[in-house]
Amino acid sequence: MGTRRYRISEFMKLESAGGILLMIAAALAMIIANSPLSFIYDLFITTPVHVRIGPLEIAKPLLLWVNDGMMAGFFFLVGLELKRELMIGELSDRSKLILPAVGAIGGMVVPSLIYLAMNYHDPVAVKGWAIPAATDIAFALGILALLGSRVPTSLKILLTSLAIFDDIGAILIIAIFYTDNISLTSLLIVFVCICILALMNRNEQTAIGMYIFIGTIMWVALLKSGVHATLAGVILAIFIPMHSSKDPKHSPLIRLEHDMHGAVAFFILPIFAFCNSGINISNATADFFTHSVPLGIALGLFVGKQVGIFGCIWLAISLKLTSMPTGMNWKSLYGMSALCGIGFTMSLFIGSLAFNQNAQDLVFDERLGIVAGSLLSGIAGYLILRKALPESG
C-alpha cells in the first residue's frame, strides 16, 4: 500500500510540473505567432523532413512529425499507465470504477452534443465533434498543484482515474472515426507485428529494445495504412510485460513507465504544445472569434464538461450506485468537474485530425476555442476548489 501511495504521489508531482511547462510552451507560441517573429514560427513548423530507406519514404513537415511521430511516445505512456492501473492500480478494484467511468462518459457525451448542436448544419465543421470530449490531465493537475496540500488525495485519484477513462474514449474515437484510405497490405504488416509482440509477451521476453524495434516497424506500417500512427504506441504498451516469473520483483512495465514520464512531460508534450498553439489573431476579424466551431468547442469544454461530469456523478451517487469519495463533497466534485474542461493536449491532437493543419481555406481556427474553453475551465475550477477545499493546517 505504501509503495502504491508513493507512486501516486510521484506521478502527481511530475504531471503537475509538466502541466505548468505546457502552459509556458503554449503562451510562448502565442506570443511568437503574434509578433514580428511569426514568420520564423511558420518556417519552423513547416520545415520539410524526409526519411528514406530504399523504396520506403516518409516525407512530412516538422509539425506532422511532432503530431504523428513524437505523440506516439505520449500514447505509448498513456497505454502503459492504462495497463498498470487496470492490473494493479486504482482501477483494478471494480468498486472504484463506477464513479470515474460514469463521469467520463458524461464528460464526453454532453460536450460533443453541445458542439454538434451548434455545427450540425456544416459538414466540414461537424468533423470536429470529438474535440471538446477530451481532458488534459497534465494541465488539470498543474492547476491542482497551485492549491497545495489543501487538495485531498481522493480528489487527485478521482481526477486521474476519470482522465484515464477519458483517454480510453479518445483512443477509440481516433481509431474509429479518424481513419481513412485503408491500406490492407500495411494492416497485414501491423497484424504480423502484433503477433510477434504477443509471442514475445507470452514467452516473457523482457528485452525492451526488441519491443521498441517491433513497435517502430508497426508505427511505420500504421502511418502508411490510413489508421493514425500514434495508436501504435497504445498497441505496443499492451504487450509490455507487467512481471516476469524469472524475476517477480522486477516490473518491466513500471520501470519503462517511470523512465518515459520525464521525456513525455518535459520534452514531447511541451514541443507539441508549442508547435500547435501558435494562433495568429493579429489580423483576425470578428467572424474569426464568433464562428460556431471555436464557440462550440469553448462551450463544450466550459459548460459541457461541468454539466456532463457533475450531472452523471450526482446521478450515480443519488441512485446509490457508488458513494462519495472520502474527503470530498459536492462543491469539490463540482470544482473537479469544471477543471476537467481543460482539454488542451488531446483536444489539439483531435483537432489536428479533424481539420487538416495545412488547410488555408478554413474561416475558423479550432485552436481558439480549445484555448478559450480550457482557460475558462482552469480559472473556474481553481476558484471553485479554492473556496470549497478547507485551508491546510
C-alpha positions in Angstrom: 0.0 0.0 0.0 2.8 2.3 0.9 4.5 1.7 -2.5 1.3 2.5 -4.3 0.8 5.8 -2.4 4.4 6.7 -3.2 3.9 6.1 -6.9 0.7 8.1 -7.0 2.4 11.0 -5.1 5.4 10.9 -7.5 3.1 10.7 -10.5 1.1 13.8 -9.4 4.2 15.9 -8.8 5.6 15.0 -12.2 2.3 15.6 -14.0 1.8 18.9 -12.2 5.2 20.2 -13.2 4.6 19.1 -16.8 1.3 20.9 -16.8 3.0 24.2 -15.8 5.6 23.7 -18.5 2.8 23.1 -21.0 1.2 26.5 -20.1 4.6 28.2 -20.7 5.1 26.5 -24.1 1.6 27.4 -25.3 1.9 31.0 -24.1 5.3 31.3 -25.8 3.9 30.0 -29.1 1.0 32.5 -29.0 3.4 35.4 -28.3 5.8 34.5 -31.1 2.9 33.8 -33.6 1.6 37.4 -33.0 4.9 39.1 -33.1 7.2 40.2 -35.9 8.9 36.8 -35.5 5.8 35.0 -36.7 7.5 34.1 -40.0 10.2 32.2 -38.1 7.5 30.2 -36.2 5.8 29.3 -39.5 9.1 28.3 -41.1 9.9 26.1 -38.1 6.6 24.1 -38.1 6.5 23.8 -41.9 10.2 22.7 -42.3 10.1 19.6 -44.5 11.7 16.5 -43.0 12.4 13.5 -45.2 13.4 10.0 -44.2 14.1 7.4 -46.9 15.3 3.8 -46.7 15.3 2.2 -50.2 11.8 2.5 -51.6 10.3 3.4 -48.2 10.0 7.1 -47.8 8.4 9.3 -45.1 8.2 13.0 -46.1 6.3 15.3 -43.8 6.6 18.9 -42.4 8.0 19.1 -38.9 4.6 19.8 -37.4 3.3 16.4 -38.6 6.5 14.6 -37.4 5.6 16.0 -34.0 1.9 15.1 -34.2 2.4 11.7 -35.8 5.8 10.7 -34.5 6.6 12.2 -31.2 3.0 11.9 -30.0 3.3 8.1 -30.4 5.5 8.3 -27.4 2.8 10.1 -25.5 0.2 7.5 -26.4 2.7 4.8 -25.5 2.9 6.2 -22.0 -0.9 6.5 -21.8 -1.1 2.8 -22.8 1.5 1.9 -20.1 -0.5 3.8 -17.5 -3.8 2.3 -18.5 -2.4 -1.3 -18.3 -0.8 -0.6 -14.8 -3.9 1.0 -13.4 -6.2 -1.8 -14.7 -3.8 -4.6 -13.4 -2.5 -3.3 -10.1 -3.6 0.3 -9.7 -6.7 2.1 -8.6 -8.8 0.7 -11.5 -8.0 -2.9 -10.5 -10.7 -2.5 -7.8 -14.0 -2.8 -9.7 -15.9 -0.9 -6.9 -13.8 2.1 -7.7 -14.5 2.0 -11.5 -18.1 3.3 -11.4 -17.6 6.9 -10.4 -14.8 7.8 -12.9 -16.3 5.7 -15.7 -19.8 7.3 -15.3 -18.2 10.8 -15.0 -16.0 10.3 -18.1 -19.0 9.1 -20.2 -21.0 12.2 -19.3 -17.9 14.4 -19.8 -17.5 13.1 -23.4 -21.2 12.9 -24.5 -22.5 16.2 -23.3 -19.7 18.4 -24.7 -19.9 16.6 -28.1 -23.7 17.1 -28.2 -23.3 20.9 -27.5 -20.7 21.1 -30.3 -23.0 19.2 -32.7 -26.0 21.3 -31.8 -24.0 24.4 -32.9 -22.4 22.9 -36.0 -24.8 20.2 -37.4 -25.6 22.4 -40.4 -21.9 22.4 -41.7 -20.5 19.1 -43.0 -16.9 20.4 -42.6 -17.4 21.7 -39.0 -19.2 18.5 -37.9 -15.8 16.7 -38.2 -14.7 18.4 -35.0 -17.4 16.9 -32.8 -14.9 15.0 -30.6 -12.6 17.9 -29.9 -14.3 19.1 -26.7 -14.6 15.5 -25.4 -11.1 15.4 -24.1 -9.5 16.2 -20.7 -5.8 17.2 -20.2 -4.6 15.5 -17.0 -1.3 17.3 -17.0 -2.9 20.8 -17.2 -5.5 19.9 -14.6 -3.0 18.5 -12.1 -0.9 21.6 -12.8 -3.8 23.8 -11.6 -4.4 21.5 -8.6 -0.7 22.0 -7.7 -1.4 25.7 -7.1 -3.8 24.7 -4.3 -1.0 22.8 -2.5 -1.8 20.4 0.4 -5.4 21.5 0.6 -6.3 19.0 -2.2 -7.2 15.6 -0.8 -5.6 12.6 -2.3 -9.0 11.2 -3.2 -9.7 14.1 -5.5 -6.4 13.7 -7.3 -7.0 10.0 -7.7 -10.6 10.5 -9.0 -9.4 13.2 -11.4 -6.6 10.9 -12.7 -8.9 7.9 -13.0 -11.5 10.0 -14.8 -8.9 11.3 -17.2 -7.7 7.7 -17.9 -11.3 6.6 -18.9 -11.3 9.8 -21.0 -8.1 8.8 -22.7 -9.6 5.3 -23.5 -12.6 7.1 -25.1 -10.3 9.4 -27.1 -8.2 6.5 -28.3 -11.3 4.6 -29.5 -12.6 7.8 -31.2 -9.4 8.3 -33.1 -9.2 4.6 -34.2 -12.9 4.5 -35.3 -13.7 8.0 -36.6 -10.4 9.5 -37.8 -9.3 6.7 -40.1 -9.4 6.7 -43.9 -7.9 5.4 -47.1 -7.1 2.0 -45.6 -4.2 0.0 -47.0 -4.7 -3.7 -46.4 -1.0 -4.5 -47.1 0.1 -2.1 -44.4 -2.5 -3.5 -42.0 -1.2 -7.0 -42.7 2.2 -5.9 -41.6 0.6 -4.4 -38.4 -1.1 -7.7 -37.7 2.2 -9.6 -38.1 3.9 -7.2 -35.7 1.1 -7.7 -33.1 1.5 -11.5 -33.4 5.3 -11.2 -32.8 4.6 -8.9 -29.8 2.1 -11.3 -28.4 4.5 -14.2 -28.8 7.3 -12.2 -27.0 4.9 -11.4 -24.1 3.8 -15.0 -23.8 7.4 -16.1 -23.7 8.1 -13.4 -21.0 10.6 -11.6 -23.2 11.8 -8.7 -21.1 14.3 -7.1 -23.6 12.5 -3.7 -24.0 14.7 -2.9 -27.0 13.1 -5.7 -29.1 9.6 -4.5 -28.2 10.6 -0.9 -29.3 12.1 -2.3 -32.6 8.9 -4.2 -33.5 6.8 -1.2 -32.3 8.7 1.1 -34.7 8.0 -1.2 -37.6 4.3 -1.2 -36.6 4.3 2.6 -36.3 5.6 2.9 -39.9 3.1 0.4 -41.2 0.2 2.2 -39.4 1.5 5.5 -40.8 1.1 4.0 -44.3 -2.1 2.2 -43.5 -4.5 5.1 -43.0 -5.0 4.3 -39.3 -3.5 7.0 -37.2 0.1 6.0 -36.4 0.0 7.2 -32.8 -2.2 4.2 -32.0 1.0 2.1 -32.4 2.1 3.4 -29.0 -1.1 2.1 -27.3 -0.9 -1.3 -29.0 2.8 -1.7 -28.1 2.1 -0.8 -24.4 -0.5 -3.6 -24.2 2.3 -6.2 -24.7 5.0 -4.8 -22.4 5.1 -7.4 -19.6 4.0 -6.4 -16.1 6.1 -9.1 -14.4 8.4 -11.9 -15.2 8.4 -15.3 -13.5 12.2 -15.2 -13.6 12.3 -12.0 -11.5 8.9 -11.4 -9.8 10.2 -8.2 -8.0 11.1 -6.5 -11.3 8.4 -5.0 -13.5 9.5 -4.0 -17.0 6.3 -2.0 -17.5 6.6 0.1 -14.3 10.3 0.7 -14.9 9.6 1.8 -18.5 6.7 3.9 -17.4 8.9 5.7 -14.9 11.6 6.2 -17.5 9.2 7.6 -20.0 7.4 10.1 -17.8 10.2 12.7 -17.8 10.7 12.6 -21.6 6.9 12.9 -22.2 6.2 15.6 -19.6 9.2 17.8 -20.1 10.1 17.2 -23.8 7.3 15.7 -26.0 4.3 17.5 -24.7 5.9 21.0 -24.4 7.1 20.7 -28.0 3.7 19.5 -29.1 2.1 22.4 -27.3 4.5 24.9 -28.8 4.0 23.6 -32.4 0.2 23.5 -32.1 -0.6 26.7 -30.1 0.7 29.4 -32.4 -2.6 31.1 -33.2 -2.2 34.3 -35.2 -5.0 36.6 -34.2 -3.3 39.9 -35.2 -5.4 40.3 -38.4 -8.5 38.4 -37.2 -12.0 39.7 -37.9 -15.0 39.4 -35.6 -16.2 36.3 -37.5 -12.9 34.5 -36.6 -14.0 34.7 -32.9 -17.7 34.1 -33.3 -17.6 31.2 -35.7 -19.6 28.2 -34.5 -16.6 25.9 -34.4 -14.5 27.7 -31.8 -17.6 28.7 -29.9 -18.9 25.2 -29.9 -15.6 23.9 -28.6 -15.3 26.5 -25.9 -18.9 25.9 -24.7 -18.4 22.2 -24.9 -15.3 22.3 -22.7 -16.5 25.0 -20.3 -20.2 24.2 -20.0 -20.5 20.6 -21.3 -17.8 19.1 -19.1 -19.3 20.6 -16.0 -22.8 19.5 -16.8 -21.8 16.1 -18.1 -19.4 15.0 -15.4 -21.1 16.5 -12.4 -24.5 15.6 -13.6 -23.6 11.9 -14.2 -21.7 11.7 -10.9 -24.6 13.2 -9.0 -27.0 10.7 -10.5 -24.7 7.7 -9.8 -24.3 8.8 -6.1 -28.0 9.7 -5.7 -29.0 6.2 -7.1 -26.6 4.7 -4.6 -24.6 3.0 -7.4 -21.5 4.3 -5.7 -20.6 6.6 -2.8 -19.0 10.0 -2.3 -15.2 9.7 -2.2 -13.6 10.2 1.2 -12.6 13.8 1.9 -14.8 15.2 -0.9 -18.2 16.9 -1.0 -20.5 18.2 -3.7 -18.6 21.5 -4.0 -15.2 19.9 -4.6 -16.8 17.4 -7.0 -18.2 20.4 -9.0 -14.8 22.1 -8.9 -13.1 19.0 -10.2 -15.8 18.7 -13.0 -15.0 22.3 -14.1 -11.3 21.6 -14.1 -11.9 18.7 -16.5 -12.9 21.3 -19.1 -9.2 21.7 -19.7 -8.9 19.7 -22.9 -5.7 21.1 -24.2 -3.3 18.4 -25.4 -5.8 15.7 -26.6 -8.2 18.4 -27.9 -5.5 19.9 -30.0 -4.5 16.5 -31.2 -8.0 15.5 -32.3 -8.4 19.0 -33.9 -5.3 18.3 -36.0 -7.0 15.2 -37.3 -10.4 16.7 -37.8 -9.2 19.8 -39.7 -6.0 19.5 -41.8 -3.3 21.7 -40.3 -2.3 22.8 -43.8 -5.8 23.8 -44.9 -5.6 27.5 -45.6 -9.2 28.0 -46.8 -10.9 27.4 -43.4 -12.6 30.6 -42.0 -12.1 29.4 -38.4 -9.3 28.1 -36.1 -10.5 25.4 -33.8 -7.5 26.1 -31.5 -9.0 29.4 -30.4 -12.0 27.5 -28.9 -9.7 25.0 -27.3 -7.5 27.7 -25.6 -10.6 29.8 -24.6 -12.5 26.8 -23.2 -9.5 25.4 -21.4 -8.5 28.7 -19.9 -12.1 29.4 -18.6 -12.3 25.9 -17.2 -9.0 26.2 -15.5 -9.9 29.5 -13.9 -13.3 28.4 -12.8 -12.1 25.1 -11.5 -9.3 26.8 -9.5 -11.7 29.4 -7.9 -14.4 26.8 -7.1 -11.9 24.4 -5.5 -10.2 27.2 -3.6 -13.5 28.1 -2.0 -14.6 24.5 -1.5 -11.4 23.0 0.0 -10.5 23.7 3.6 -7.4 25.7 4.4 -4.4 23.5 5.2 -3.4 23.4 8.8 
